[in-house]
């Protein structure tokens, strides 16, 4: 008994002495993220970005002008104590609850502009770039003499004891401004961002304030504000000033030590039996805030927390890479039929994995990014029209508002296609405009003497490795094509590292290489223009998800049985051909997995296989195709 008591006291003493936020040995990022526009999209990715510019990304201000244009929330319509309500687009009852969401339009505006700015740059669209320049000049002109850029009058800023959007409005705004600086190299923009961040650090002094204190544990904009770490990381990369990483560590500490109903707090992550429960997009974006806190400190306790966080996210990830949360995770694991994922969560988890890829150099994070982007993200876009699903499930049998036809909540409209989704919240459409540009920027990274093809797909990169000017054009339609040609133009010696996807078992290459840590390394003295040609040999593989349901993959693609849908336009817009549309299934059959059979290739990434019709008990030939090209579909099959 004395021994047990002694051990208990010893454990408590050690625990009390352990400070997870203490800086021990800060860790630099393993891979360098290149400036926006150093990597350019080609092929189908560029076509998608242009399609977005021609569609909802390029016209959201016209589709929802009341939220984006009329409400000058960063300047003339800043929030004050007098403001008690605001049109934020969502349907809801009257009352005090509305006040806590008054920051919403800052998210709508700034996340939209972030994606819009990046898309216009990558598409090199002069008309859109001119429009963005006018916007940037206006925002810079709104900055106060003390450096403040934000949505609050002087009487409110930095004095909160409840829900607020102070850091969140800044994070979403400044990410877009830094993207514009990456492209324009306009020093006025960088100077303005640095002044705004310094003002924030003065308003919430490091280790002497509590920016995440709230008397109400249920918050939205307040906890979104932890993504201010994105801005701090970008400024550190640009300036190498350690104060930005120190402040990021402080923000994660204060976030963890306040009473909030959020999953990413240190103590909750360390409890391995505690499943993720909160609002999905908060949870998945906070992964990278914890990641920067760990790298800023080097503290092994935060590494443990990050690893446990990643393990918990695995339990919430579907076959397509989609992280569930419709819109709450709710301590229930992923399910292909009964759980949906929000488009916002797709962007935020993908960005978090991109951050971890840069920090660790581990190729497995790139596999996670590709799976999510090529499958869940593409499969939640309408394959032809300019609209997205706010919420989508892997097995999608009906898109009429509720999950797979659920009508228990008459106000649920998220499971359908829209270019706005105004009645829910105009958050997912802006993020649908961000996701491809963020993917593009992380396709190519740099190591010490290496150029790294981290995310595969049609693209072009121009940079320097040491003093060597390098240009590489990646010619492919990957993942919808099995041949990739890297046309390297350079004169000098450096390593070209090409990530080997985790699914790749057999391939041919025209040049010699060595394989190391998930990368193919071509170490040579390059002269003029040379080509590295990879011919991949994927096969259809049968896999099982978390619930032991079967699904099929072909290389990086998750396959689905498409279900013919009957469209119903529920709303049209005055602007061009935009519309909201529902889909019901025509003669749906939910197939089961029978005897394993080898799928037969039909071309264009389509295959024929045998599945069981449960109503007849007979095996039937069905077609499988990439879920990226589907609306209604079945991805997983029970035995």
C-alpha positions, 0 to 999 in steps of 0.5 A: 500500500505504501509503495502504491501511494509512493508511486502515485505521489511520484507520478503526480510530482513528475506530472506537475514538473512537466511543462508541455509548452516549455521550449526545449529544442526547436525544430526547423521545417524539413522542406521549404514551401515555395512562394505562390506562383513558383508552382503553376498548375497545368492540365486538369488542375488548371482547368478546374481553377479556371472553371472556378474563376468562371464560376462560384470563385470568380462570382461569389461577390455577385451571388452573395453581394449582401454578405461580401459587398454591402457589409464593409466589415473591415472598414466602414461597418466595423463592429461596435457595442451598438451593433446587435444583429447582422445579416450573415446568410444563415437561417435562424431564429431571432434572439441574442444568439445572433450576436455571437455570429456577427463576425461571420461575414469576415470569414465569408469575405476573407476565405473567399478572397484568399481562394480568389486571389490565389486562383487568379494568380495561378490562372494569370487572369488579368481582369481578376488580378486588376480587381484584386489589386483594387481590393488590396489597396482598399484594405491597406487604406483601412489600416489604423495608424497603430497598425490595426487591421480587423473588424472591431471598433476601438471600444471592443478590440482585445477586451473580450470575455466571450465569443469573438472573431478578433483573431479569426477575422485577421487570420483569414484576411492576412492569409490572402494578403500574404498570398498577394505579396507572394505574387506581387512582391509589393513591400507595402503589403508585407509591411502592412501585414507585419504592422497588423501582426505587431498590433495583435501581439501588443493587444494580446501580449505574449504570456500576459494575456488570455486571447482564448478566454471565454466565459462560455465554453461553446465558441466559434470564431474565438477557436477559429482564431487559433489559425492565426498561427498560419499567418505567424508561420508565413511571416517567420518563413519570410523574415526568420524572426523567431518572435512569430513562432514564439507567439504561435506557441503562446497561442496554442498554450492559451488555447489549451489552458482555457475552458473551451469545448474544443478537441485540440487542447493538449490535455484532451489529446493526451487522453487516448480514450477520448474520441474527437467530439467537436465542430469538425472544421475547428478540429482539423484546422487545429492540427497544424496549429499544434504542429507549429507549436511542437516545432517552435518548442521541440517539446516531446510532450507536444509531439506525443499530443500531435501523434495522438491527435493524428491517431484520433483523426484516423478514426474519423477518416472515410475511405475517400480521405474525407474527415467526418463532421456533419457538422459535429464529429460527435464522438462517433467514428467514420461511416461511409453511409451514416456520416458526412464530411463538410467541404470546409473540413476537407480544405482544413485537414488537407492544409494541415497534412500539407503543413506536416509534410513540410515540417517532417518531410515524411511522404505519408502525409503527401499520400493523405493529401492526394487521397483527400484531394483526388477523391473526397474533394473532387467527389463533393464538387459537381462534375459539370456545373459550378456548385458543390455539396456543403456536406457529402458522404462517401455512399451518396444515395440521395442529395435532397437536403438531409443525409441520404434522404433523411427528412427529420430536420426540415431546415437541413439543406447542406446535402445538396449542390449549390454555388452559395449555400447561403441558407446554411453558411457561405463558408464551404463555397469559399473553401472550395475555391481555396483547396486547389490553389493550396494543393498546387502550392505544395506540389513542389517543395525544396530540400537542402540540395533537392527539388522535391515532387511531393504531390503528383499531377500536371504542373510546372515549377521554377526556382533555384537550387543553390545558384542553379536555376531550375525549371521542371514541367510535369506532363501528365493527367495523373491520377487519371493517367499512369504516365508521368514525364518530368522535363527538367531544364537546368545546368548543374548538379542537384537531386530531383526527389519524386515521391513514390506513392504508398500504393505503387508496387510496380513501375518503370523508369528511364533513368537510374535512381535510388529509393529512400524514405518514400522518395525516388532520388535522381542524383545527377548533373543536369544539362540542358533539358532532360526527361525523367519518365515514370510509367506506373502500373496500378492495379485495382485493389480491394480494401476495407474501411474502418467498419470492415466494408469493402471498397475498390481503389485504382492507384490514387483513385477510390472507385465507386459504382455510379447511381443515376440521379434525377436532378431537380433545380430548386433555385436559380440565380439571375447571374448566368446559369448558376442554380441549386440542385437536388438529386434523387436516385433512379432505381437505386440498388445498394449492392453487397460484396460477394465472391472476390472477382478480378475487375475488368478494365473498360478504359478511362479508369472504368472497370467492370466487376461482380457485386450482389443484388441483396434483393435477388441474391444474384451477382450482377455486373456493375461498373466502377469509376473514380468517385471524383466523377460521380454525384450519387454513388456507392463506394463501400460494400458490406458482405 
